[in-house]
Amino acid sequence: MFAGAYRRQYLKGWITMEFQDATVSGACELRPVIGLTRGLPSGELELLAVSAIRLHRQLLEKADQLFKALPQDYRTGKAAGGAQHLEYIEAMIEMHAQMGALNTLIGLLGYIPNVSVN
C-alpha cells in the first residue's frame, strides 16, 4: 500500500523541503553530494537533478511493480519474509536511498526542474 500512496503523491509533484542559503537542512542531507557538487554552474547542477529525477522514477516504478506482484497478505502487512518480499524491500531501500541524493540536489539547485514524463 505504501508504494501506491507514495507513487500517487510523487506523480502529483509532491516534494516539500525547506532550504536555506543553498544548503540542505534536515534528515535528507547528503554531505558527499554537497561537497561533490560545490562550485558547479547551476546548469550542470540542473542536469544532475534531471538525471536523478529520471532514475528515481525508474526505481519507483520497479518498486511499485514488485509491490503489485506481492500476495495480498504481504501487501496488507499480515505476512512478511521470503524471497519475493525481500526483493520488494531491497527495491524500496534503493529507491529511498536515491531519493536522499535527489532531494539534496534539488535543495542545492533551489527548485524542481521540469522533467517530461518518459
WOGI-V573344 format. One record per residue. RES is the residue in one small letter. SS is DSSP state (~ for helix, > for strand, _ for the rest). OMEGA is omega as a letter, one per 40 degrees, with the letter a starting at -180 (NA if undefined). BURIAL is b if it has 9 or more other ideal C-beta (glycine too) atoms within 8 Angstrom, else e. Layout:
res/ss/omega/burial
RES/SS/OMEGA/BURIAL
RES/SS/OMEGA/BURIAL
This chain:
res/ss/omega/burial
m/_/a/e
f/~/a/e
a/~/i/b
g/~/i/b
a/~/i/e
y/~/a/b
r/~/i/b
r/~/i/e
q/~/a/e
y/~/a/b
l/~/i/e
k/_/i/e
g/_/a/e
w/_/i/e
i/_/i/e
t/_/i/e
m/_/i/b
e/_/a/e
f/>/a/b
q/>/i/e
d/_/i/e
a/_/i/e
t/>/a/e
v/>/i/b
s/_/i/e
g/_/a/e
a/_/a/e
c/_/a/b
e/_/i/b
l/_/a/b
r/~/i/e
p/~/i/e
v/~/i/b
i/~/a/b
g/~/a/e
l/~/a/e
t/~/a/b
r/_/i/e
g/_/i/e
l/_/i/e
p/_/a/e
s/~/i/e
g/~/i/e
e/~/i/e
l/~/i/b
e/~/i/b
l/~/i/e
l/~/a/b
a/~/i/b
v/~/i/b
s/~/i/e
a/~/i/b
i/~/i/b
r/~/i/b
l/~/i/b
h/~/i/b
r/~/i/b
q/~/i/e
l/~/i/b
l/~/i/b
e/~/i/e
k/~/a/b
a/~/i/b
d/~/i/b
q/~/i/e
l/~/i/b
f/~/a/b
k/~/a/e
a/~/i/e
l/_/i/b
p/_/a/e
q/~/a/e
d/~/i/e
y/~/a/b
r/~/a/b
t/_/i/e
g/_/i/e
k/_/i/e
a/_/i/e
a/_/i/e
g/_/a/e
g/_/a/e
a/~/a/e
q/~/i/b
h/~/i/b
l/~/i/b
e/~/i/b
y/~/i/b
i/~/i/e
e/~/i/e
a/~/i/b
m/~/i/b
i/~/i/e
e/~/a/b
m/~/a/b
h/~/i/e
a/~/i/e
q/~/i/b
m/~/i/b
g/~/i/b
a/~/i/b
l/~/i/b
n/~/i/b
t/~/i/b
l/~/i/b
i/~/i/b
g/~/i/b
l/~/a/b
l/~/i/b
g/_/i/e
y/_/i/e
i/_/a/e
p/_/i/b
n/_/i/e
v/_/a/e
s/_/i/e
v/_/a/e
n/_/NA/e
